[in-house]
Amino acid sequence: MILIQGGVSSGKKTFLSSLGIDPTDAERVFLNAERLILEGKTPQEAAAALQSRDAVTVTAVGNGVMAATGAQRAAISEIETMSLLLAKTASEVWYVTAGLGVKIK
């Protein structure tokens, strides 16, 4: 699995295309994995559910911005935990900005 992380509208789908992966192929690709956390899955459940995909994108959250409420801070923490779990098992990890990827792993 390839993990691609980046901010909102950072070009994650464009970058997927540059890797030869069709971002509209829902069988191979899961976009915006953070929505699993927002739908109530634990980080462990979300990460396990995504292992069979060829590519997963996650919108980077946190990055020094302080969430306004405790609930928002808890959600950000769970999304980051999910990202950490995905990164541990991913074959490649990329951070994307402006449609350009920097390989982390």
Buried (B, 14 or more C-beta within 10 A) or exposed (E): BBBBBBBEEBBBBBBBBEBEBBBEEEEBBBBEBBBBBEEEBEBEEBBBEBEEBBBBBBBBBEEEEEBEEEEEEEBBBBBBBBBEBBBEEBEBBBBBBEBBBEEEE
